[in-house]
Amino acid sequence: MSELKACTAPFTLLVLLLGLSAGCDNDPGGPPDSSVEGQAFLAVAGFTTLHLIDLETGGITGPYGLGNAPNWIVPVGNDLFVINSLSNDLSRFRMQDGTITDLGPVDIGLQQNRNPYAGVAVNDSTMYVTNLLENSVSRVRLPDGEISDTYFVGTAPEGLVYDSGILYVVCTGYDFQRYEFGTGSLYRIDTLTDAVESILEPGTNPQFIARDEPGRLHLSVSGNYDTIPGEFWRITFVSGQTKTNRFPVSLHPGRLTVAPWERVYVAAGGWANQGSEEGVVMSYPTDSPGSVATISTGLGAIDVAAFQDPEGNRYVYAACMDDATVEAYHFTDGSHTLAETFYLDDTPQVLAIWQVTDQD
């Protein structure tokens, strides 16, 4: 939910969280140049449009129109899906023979005010989507969008991750009727047996989750943006036992990713309307969650992505909403150096690395 629950960030999801409808002009103003040469892209969703940044050349393709309140990007091979929370559908794009094609919206059969929030694809025919206001997770068949199953979980689910047949879903516990925080929860769904269980209560406002290479889970727990601070949680499953490590932080962590070099990066805001002079991305090694470092970014760091190119160069990307930029940081010798700033035609909110295979 980001910091909107305290009304601290002017984000599209403010409309989503209030359960209101909003009209958006999703016409990006004419067809973009759809020819590309690369195989790895940073997909950037703004308020109404999608852009692609070629991670080899830095070239920008777009804009492409999206649905109402785009909130999550899910790459599936040479297809790219964007979850639109208020239009309750998926925008679908395909990369083939060096050309990007907008395949139009995919109706996923979700009723108004379910608010599909986040998603993960487990193969080229199945995606799981959290429904923020229905307290559920939908199994969505690709590419037609048919819902084949629904799992009911805790209150206000957001992030999710998949690992060998198991879905882990973080539920913020936020009560949209009373506009107050309850206790968050972590749910485990066995997609083979359809068993659903709550396994942990990870503090106040757990929002996002990622998995590292050894299979440990990393959670960003945002707190209540006032008297309850944020935390990082690392969860390890060993011999049927669940081990947790939790580390308080002074900021309010949001969306996160685990880089290929086994380092966690977490967007942590730094909002203009709170008087901040810079944005913040926090990071820590997956083996040492307590060793938190910070990267000073453009204002309003709302999402992060990480990419390692074939030569081994490591880059971290920050969507800086208040500055309306995407920043690229080169990670080398333990430090992060600003390498490039991208200016787009729409305010960046959501990032994802999209690696395609068919460019012949």
N, C-alpha and C positions, 0 to 999 in steps of 0.2 A: 503494500500500500504506500510505500515511501512515507515522507513526512507529512503527507496530506492529512493524516488523521489528527494532526495538531494544527492543520491549516497553515503550514509553514512553507509550502512550495506550490507555486502556481502551475499545477500539472494537469494534463487532460483528465487523469483519473479522479480528480476532484468531482467531476460530473459523474463519473462511474460510481464512486463510493456513495454518492447521495441518491443513486438509483434514478437519476433524471435522464431525460433524452436530450440530445443536442444535435443541431443540424450542422453538418460540415460540408464545405465545398471540396469534394475529393478529386476534382478535375485538375491535374497538374499543369494544365495550360498547353496542351499539344503533345504529340508523341515524342518521347526522348530518343536520342541515338541509342539503339539497342545492340550495337556491335561492340564486342569486347574481345580481348586476346588472352587474358589471364586465366588461372585456374583456382585462385584463392581470392576471396573478396571479404571486405567488411560490409555487412548489410546494416543499414542505418534506417530505422523507422522514426519519422517525426510525427507531428500532430496529424498529418493527413497524407503524407507521401513517403515513398521508399527511395533511398539512394544506395548505390553500390560503389565502394571504393576498391579499386584494384590494388591488392597488397604488393604487387611487384612494381607497377608503374606509378601508383598514386593517382591514376586517372579516375574521374568520377562519372558514373552513368546514372541517369535519372533526370527528373523525378518520375516515379510511377505512382499512380493513385492507389490509396488504400481505403479500407472501410472506416467505420466510425470508432474512434478511440483505439488505435493499434497499440497493443501492450506487450506482445511477445513474438519473437522470431524463431521459427523451427526449421532448420535446414534438413532436407531428406534427399540425400543424393544430389541429383541435378535439379530437384525441385526445391523451392523455398516457399514456406507458408508463414503468413503473419496472422496472429490471432487478434481479431478486432472485438473489443469487449462490449461495445454498445450496439454494434450491428449484428452481434452474435454469429459471426461467420469467419471464414479464413480467406485471406487474399492469397492467390497462388501464382507463382512465377516458375518458369522453366528455362534452364540454360542448355542450349543444344547447338552444336556447330558454330560456337562463338556468337550466338544471338540469344538475347533475353526476350522471352515472350510472356506477356501478361495473360494468364489463362482465366482471369476473372475470379469472382468470389465463389467460394464453396460453402453452401448452406450446411451447417452442422446440426440443424434441427433443435437448437437451443432457444427456449422461450425468452421473452424480454425480461430483463432484470435477473437472469441467472449470472450474467457477467463472466463469460469465459476469461480466464486470467493468464495462466501460464500453460505451457505444454512441453512434452518430450516425445520424440518419435523413437520407437524401439526397433522398427524395421521400415521397409518402404510401404507397408500396408496398414500400420497401426500407430496411432498417436493417442496419448493420454492428455486430457485437458482438465485443469482445476476450474471449478465454477464458484467464484468468490461468494456470491450471495445465496447460493443454493446449498452450500456446505457439502459439495459432492465432487467426484472425479468422473469424467466421461471417457469411455473407450471409443475412439473415433476411427472409423475405417477410411483408409485413403485409397484412391483420391476422391471418392464420391461424398465423403463426409457423414455417412450413416453412423449413428450411435448404436453400438452393439451391446453396451453394458454401462451401468452407472453404479458407482460405489459411494456410499454416504460416509463422510468423515467428520472431523471436528469443525468448529466454527471458523468461517472465513479462510478457507485454504488458499494459499498462494503458490509458493515454489514447490517443485517436485523433481525427483531424480529416479532413474531406473537402474537396477543392478541385477542381472541374471534372474529375471522373472519376478523381481520384487520392486514395487514402487514405494518410495518414501515421500510422504506429503507433509509439508509444514502448514499448520493451521494457526493463524495469528491469534484467534480468540477474541477478535474485535466484534463488539455487539453494535450492529448498525441501527438497531431500534433505539438503543439508549445512548449511542455514541460514546461508548466507554470500553476500556480494555478489560478483558477477562484473562484467564490463564491460557497460554498457548499450548499446542500439543503437536506431537510428531506421530503420524500414522504410518503403519506398514500394511501394504496390500499385496497379497500373494496372487499374482495374475493367473496362475495356473489352477489354484483351488478356489479363488475368489474370497479367501479369508481376509477379513479386515480387522485390525486391532490397533489401539492406541498404545504406544510403547514408552513414551516419555512426555513430560511436561517441561519443555525447555524455556522457562521464563516468560517474560512479558513481550509479546509482539514478535515472535519468530516469523520471519518472512521468506527467506530464501535459503537454498540448500545446494550444495555441490558435492561431488564425489572425487576423491583423489585416486591415484593409481593403485595403492594397496587396498582400496575399498572403504576407507574411512569417510565419514560424512562430516561436512563443515557447514555450520548454520550461522547466519547472521541474525541476531536477536536485537531488535532496534530499541527496546524500551518504550517508554511512553512519551518521549520527547520533553520530559519535564523532570519529575522527581525520581524516575527509575532509569538508570543509565543503560546503555547498550552493552551487548556481550558478544563474544565469539564462543561457539560450542564446537568441540570436536568429539565425534562419537565413533567408537571402535567396537566391533563385534568380534569377540574371541571365545571360541569353544562354547557357544550358546549364551555367553554372558555379554552384557552391554556395559561398556566403560565410557564414562563421559569426562571430558576436560572442559572447563569453562573459564573464560578470561574476560573480566570487565574492561570496557574501553570508555574513553571520555566522550566519544562521538556516538552517532546513531547509525550503525552500519546498515547498508541496503543490499542492492543486487551484487552478486559475487560470481567469480569464476575461478577455476583451478587451471593454472597455466600448464603447458606441456613440460615445463621445467620444475613442476611440483612446488609452485608457490601460489598462494591464494591472494586474489586481488578483490577488493571490496569498495564499491562506490559509497561515499559517505557525505555527499552534499557539499556544504559550504554555500549557503544560499544568500543571494543579494538582499532579499527582503528581511533577512535576519542581521544584516550589517556585516556579513563576511566580506573579506577582501580577496579571498581565493577559495577555490574548491579543494576537495580532499579525496584522495584514494588511499585506502589503507592496504597493507600487504604483510604477509608473514609466510615463512616456510611451512609446508604441510606438517613437518616433523616438530615444529616449534611454534604453536599458536600464540604463545605468550610473547614472542619476539616481533612485535608489531612495529612496522615502519610506515611512514606517510609520504605520499607524493603530493606536492602542491600543484594543483591543476587550475584550469579556468573555472569560473564560478558555476556552481550547481552540478557537481559530478553525480550523475544519476544512473549510469550503467558503465560496465567495463567489459573488455574482451581481451584475449591474449592470443598471440600467434608466433610460431617459430618457423622461419622460412627454411628452404632446403639447405642453405649455407650455414644454418645454425644461429642466425641473428634472431634476437628475441625482442618482441615489441608488445607493449601494453597500450590499449586504446581506451580513452575516456570520453564519454558523451557528456559534454558540459552544457547543460540545458540553459542556464542563465546567460552564458556567453554565446550561445547558438553556434558552437564549434564542436568538432571532434579532434582530440589531440592524440598524437602518437608519441610514445616514450620508448626509447631504446634502452633495454636493460642489459648492462654489461658491467663486470667487475663489481657486482653488488649494488650498483646505483642506477637510477633512472634519469635519462636526459631527454628533454623535449626534442624530438626529431622533426616533427611536422605538425602543422595545424591545418585542418580542413574546414572550409566554409561552405555550407550547403544552403539550399533554397528553403529549408524547413528546419525547425528547431529539433535537434536530435534528442531522442528519449530512450531508444532501445537499440542494442547492438547484438550482433552474432557473427561469428566467423562462418563463411560458406565456402567449402572446398568442393569443387566440381571435378568430374572425371572425363566428361565427353566434350572435348574441345577440338576434335579433329575436323 
